Amino acid sequence: MSPESREPQKSQSPPGLPALGVLLVDARGRIGEFRGEWCGLWSLRPIGGGIEWTVEPAQVQRATQDQELRARTAYANARSRGERL
């Protein structure tokens, strides 16, 4: 058995689906982590957890580096202040 066959396989998303945890921006400007697909809708949730919401795949785009940095910084700041997230 070759060493390559003993390595754990990475879970791959079906074509067209982002990887779990990728940050996406919906049409309303909300940033959320991709959680999966169900009945043609994508499920997103706020960074760090919270109530998920569903979106049409055509209504989202991947967050830019600036958007991702702002969202993660806002989450870290709120957490450091002890705010309920």
C-alpha positions, 0 to 999 in steps of 0.5 A: 500500500502506498503512503498516498493511499493511507492519507485521510481523504479531504472531504470535497464539496460537490462541484459548484458548492463552496467549502464548509466555513467559507464566508459569503455575502448575501444580497442584503450585505450579511456575511455568513459562513457556508454551512451546506445546501438543502433543496437548492438553497444554501445555508449560512450562519453568522461567524461564531455561530447563531441562527442560520438563514437560507439564500438562493445561490445566485444571491450570494458571492464570496466575501472579499479579503477586506470583508472577511477581515472586517467581519472576523475583527468585529467578531473578535472585538465583540467577544473580547468585550464579553458581548453576547454573540 
